[in-house]
Amino acid sequence: MKVLAVGDIVGENGLEKLKKTLPDIVESENIDFVIVNAENSAGGMGITKQIFQDLLALKVNAITMGNHTWGKKDIFSFIDHKTMIRPANYSKGVVGKGYRIFECKGKRIAVINLIGRTDMNVLSENPFLVVDDILKEVVADYIFVDFHAEATAEKIAMKYYLDGRVNVVFGTHTHVQTADEEITENGMGYITDIGMTGPVKSVIGMDVNASIKRFVTSLPERYKLAEGKCELNGCIFEIDDENGRTKKVIRLNRM
């Protein structure tokens, strides 16, 4: 089983890059299942119904979110769609699902979305305890976790916490692809952050000048999306169908 996880789509330019690049990757790499983080896909904050439909047209299997889940009110019209997953450790009673189970090649794939609590400015439950509860009820052949978190330490802690209990943990949110992909002793695939799909000349997807001005002046300069050439970041996880161990972890950076 080969699963592709695509890093945070940043704005409409990032979406266009996905449209141009994803079909070729799926074909050339023989990808069976695609997970895309889309919480920044609409103007850098949230997701719209049109973008959601575009992702479905691309045959994306699972769409994960993050701290900007509710950035566009459109989401309430499709949050319950079978492909949509929002952070599982949002407050109890919040609409949507924190994990979903999919069928692929005769296997059941569970995709869990979690959000970190360190420097995220989002009220959420403890992701470590919430994932414990989820794993008690999930019945699946493979379990993938998108941990949308700021702190590398929190993500790495989650790696050790879930090692041997899930098949893959990958990080999202920081928009910078890390070079620490690994297969753990227990056969779990891991990477701290898979990066972003968005403008190359940018500050994590945002306009360079506007971003610098915020840091130099400490004034609340309005962020705006960067333009120009885009890249697609992601990671391919190849799972052994016999024993469930990760065989390969391959970082992608398509310009």
C-alpha positions as CSV (number, residue, x, y, z in Angstrom):
1,M,0.0,0.0,0.0
2,K,1.4,3.4,-1.0
3,V,-0.1,6.4,0.7
4,L,0.7,10.0,-0.3
5,A,0.3,12.8,2.3
6,V,0.4,16.3,0.8
7,G,1.5,19.3,2.9
8,D,-0.8,22.2,3.7
9,I,-2.3,23.8,0.6
10,V,-1.7,27.5,0.8
11,G,-4.1,29.6,-1.1
12,E,-5.5,29.2,-4.6
13,N,-2.1,29.2,-6.2
14,G,-1.2,26.2,-4.0
15,L,-4.4,24.5,-5.2
16,E,-3.5,25.1,-8.8
17,K,-0.1,23.5,-8.2
18,L,-1.8,20.5,-6.7
19,K,-4.1,20.2,-9.7
20,K,-1.2,20.3,-12.1
21,T,1.1,18.0,-10.1
22,L,-1.0,15.4,-8.2
23,P,-2.3,13.3,-11.1
24,D,1.3,12.8,-12.4
25,I,2.5,11.8,-8.9
26,V,-0.3,9.3,-8.4
27,E,0.4,7.7,-11.7
28,S,4.2,7.7,-11.7
29,E,4.5,6.5,-8.1
30,N,1.5,4.1,-8.1
31,I,-0.2,5.8,-5.2
32,D,-3.2,4.0,-3.7
33,F,-4.5,6.6,-1.3
34,V,-4.2,10.4,-1.0
35,I,-4.4,12.6,2.1
36,V,-4.3,16.4,1.7
37,N,-4.3,19.0,4.4
38,A,-6.5,21.9,3.2
39,E,-6.9,24.2,6.2
40,N,-5.1,27.1,4.4
41,S,-6.4,26.4,0.9
42,A,-8.9,29.4,0.7
43,G,-6.9,32.6,0.8
44,G,-4.6,31.2,3.4
45,M,-7.3,30.5,5.9
46,G,-10.0,27.8,5.7
47,I,-11.6,26.0,2.8
48,T,-14.5,26.8,0.6
49,K,-17.1,24.6,-1.1
50,Q,-15.5,25.2,-4.5
51,I,-12.1,24.1,-3.3
52,F,-13.6,21.1,-1.6
53,Q,-15.3,20.1,-4.9
54,D,-12.0,20.6,-6.7
55,L,-10.3,18.2,-4.3
56,L,-12.9,15.6,-4.8
57,A,-12.5,16.0,-8.6
58,L,-8.8,15.2,-8.0
59,K,-9.8,12.0,-6.3
60,V,-8.3,13.0,-3.0
61,N,-9.4,10.3,-0.5
62,A,-9.1,12.2,2.8
63,I,-9.0,15.9,3.6
64,T,-7.5,17.0,7.0
65,M,-7.7,20.4,8.6
66,G,-6.2,22.3,11.5
67,N,-6.3,25.6,13.4
68,H,-8.1,27.4,10.5
69,T,-10.8,24.7,10.2
70,W,-13.6,27.3,10.7
71,G,-11.9,30.1,8.6
72,K,-14.6,29.9,6.0
73,K,-18.2,29.4,6.9
74,D,-18.7,27.3,3.8
75,I,-17.3,24.3,5.6
76,F,-20.5,23.8,7.6
77,S,-22.2,22.7,4.5
78,F,-19.8,19.8,3.8
79,I,-18.0,19.1,7.1
80,D,-20.0,15.8,7.4
81,H,-18.8,14.5,4.0
82,K,-17.1,11.2,4.2
83,T,-13.7,12.7,3.1
84,M,-13.6,15.6,5.7
85,I,-11.7,15.2,8.9
86,R,-11.2,18.0,11.5
87,P,-9.0,17.9,14.6
88,A,-10.3,15.2,16.9
89,N,-9.4,17.0,20.0
90,Y,-11.6,20.0,19.4
91,S,-14.2,20.4,22.2
92,K,-16.8,17.6,22.5
93,G,-19.9,18.2,20.5
94,V,-18.3,20.2,17.7
95,V,-19.6,19.3,14.3
96,G,-17.6,17.0,12.1
97,K,-15.5,13.9,12.7
98,G,-11.9,13.7,14.1
99,Y,-11.2,10.5,12.3
100,R,-12.7,8.4,9.5
101,I,-12.2,4.9,8.1
102,F,-11.8,4.3,4.4
103,E,-11.7,1.2,2.3
104,C,-8.8,0.8,-0.2
105,K,-7.6,-2.4,-1.9
106,G,-9.4,-4.6,0.6
107,K,-7.9,-2.8,3.6
108,R,-9.4,-0.5,6.1
109,I,-7.5,2.8,6.5
110,A,-8.1,5.0,9.5
111,V,-7.1,8.7,9.2
112,I,-6.9,10.6,12.5
113,N,-6.5,14.4,12.6
114,L,-5.1,16.0,15.8
115,I,-4.1,19.5,16.7
116,G,-1.3,20.5,19.1
117,R,-1.6,22.8,22.1
118,T,1.8,24.4,22.2
119,D,1.7,28.0,20.8
120,M,-1.4,27.2,18.7
121,N,-3.8,29.7,20.2
122,V,-6.7,27.2,19.8
123,L,-8.7,25.8,22.7
124,S,-8.4,22.1,22.4
125,E,-8.4,18.9,24.5
126,N,-5.2,17.0,25.2
127,P,-4.3,15.3,21.9
128,F,-2.4,12.5,23.6
129,L,-5.4,11.5,25.7
130,V,-7.9,12.0,22.9
131,V,-5.9,9.7,20.6
132,D,-5.8,7.1,23.3
133,D,-9.6,7.1,23.3
134,I,-9.8,6.9,19.6
135,L,-7.4,3.9,19.4
136,K,-9.7,2.0,21.8
137,E,-12.5,2.1,19.3
138,V,-10.8,2.1,15.9
139,V,-10.8,-1.1,13.9
140,A,-8.6,-0.8,10.9
141,D,-5.7,-2.4,9.1
142,Y,-3.7,0.8,8.9
143,I,-3.8,4.0,11.0
144,F,-2.5,7.3,9.8
145,V,-2.2,10.4,12.1
146,D,-1.9,14.0,10.8
147,F,-0.7,15.9,13.8
148,H,-1.2,19.6,13.1
149,A,1.1,21.3,15.6
150,E,3.6,24.2,15.9
151,A,6.2,22.7,18.3
152,T,8.6,20.1,16.9
153,A,9.0,18.8,20.4
154,E,5.3,18.1,20.7
155,K,5.3,16.3,17.4
156,I,8.3,14.2,18.3
157,A,6.8,13.3,21.6
158,M,3.7,12.1,19.7
159,K,6.0,9.9,17.6
160,Y,7.2,8.1,20.6
161,Y,3.8,8.0,22.2
162,L,2.2,6.3,19.3
163,D,5.1,4.2,18.1
164,G,3.9,0.6,17.7
165,R,0.2,1.6,18.0
166,V,-0.3,3.3,14.6
167,N,1.3,2.9,11.2
168,V,2.3,6.5,10.3
169,V,2.5,9.8,12.1
170,F,3.2,12.9,10.0
171,G,3.2,16.6,11.1
172,T,1.6,19.5,9.4
173,H,1.2,23.3,10.1
174,T,4.7,24.8,10.0
175,H,4.8,24.7,6.2
176,V,8.6,23.8,6.3
177,Q,9.4,20.3,5.3
178,T,11.7,18.6,7.8
179,A,14.5,16.2,6.8
180,D,13.9,13.7,9.7
181,E,11.8,11.1,8.0
182,E,12.3,7.7,9.6
183,I,11.0,4.2,10.2
184,T,11.0,3.5,13.9
185,E,12.1,0.3,15.5
186,N,8.4,-0.8,15.6
187,G,8.0,-0.1,11.9
188,M,6.1,3.2,12.2
189,G,6.6,5.8,9.5
190,Y,7.3,9.3,10.8
191,I,8.2,12.8,9.7
192,T,8.0,16.0,11.8
193,D,6.5,18.1,9.0
194,I,5.7,17.3,5.4
195,G,5.8,21.0,4.4
196,M,3.4,23.0,2.2
197,T,2.0,23.3,-1.3
198,G,2.3,26.9,-2.1
199,P,4.5,29.8,-3.3
200,V,8.3,29.2,-3.3
201,K,9.3,32.9,-2.8
202,S,7.3,33.5,0.4
203,V,7.4,33.3,4.2
204,I,5.6,30.0,4.7
205,G,3.2,31.0,1.9
206,M,2.8,34.7,2.7
207,D,4.1,37.8,0.9
208,V,7.7,38.4,1.8
209,N,7.5,42.2,2.3
210,A,4.4,42.1,4.4
211,S,5.9,39.4,6.6
212,I,9.2,41.2,7.1
213,K,7.3,44.4,8.0
214,R,5.5,42.6,10.8
215,F,8.8,41.3,12.2
216,V,10.6,44.6,11.8
217,T,7.9,47.0,13.2
218,S,6.0,44.6,15.4
219,L,2.8,46.2,14.0
220,P,-0.1,44.1,12.8
221,E,0.6,44.3,9.1
222,R,-2.1,42.5,7.2
223,Y,-0.8,39.2,5.8
224,K,-1.4,38.5,2.1
225,L,-0.6,35.5,0.0
226,A,2.6,35.4,-2.0
227,E,2.4,34.9,-5.7
228,G,4.7,33.3,-8.3
229,K,6.1,29.8,-8.8
230,C,4.8,27.2,-6.4
231,E,6.1,23.9,-5.0
232,L,4.4,20.8,-3.8
233,N,5.7,19.2,-0.6
234,G,4.5,15.9,0.7
235,C,5.6,12.4,1.7
236,I,5.0,8.9,0.4
237,F,4.6,6.1,2.9
238,E,4.9,2.6,1.6
239,I,3.3,0.0,3.9
240,D,4.0,-3.8,3.8
241,D,0.6,-5.4,3.3
242,E,1.8,-8.6,5.0
243,N,2.9,-7.2,8.4
244,G,1.8,-3.5,8.4
245,R,5.3,-2.2,8.9
246,T,6.4,0.9,6.9
247,K,8.9,-0.1,4.2
248,K,9.7,3.3,2.8
249,V,9.3,7.0,3.7
250,I,10.0,9.2,0.7
251,R,9.9,13.0,0.9
252,L,8.5,14.9,-2.1
253,N,9.4,18.4,-3.3
254,R,8.0,19.1,-6.7
255,M,8.7,22.5,-8.1
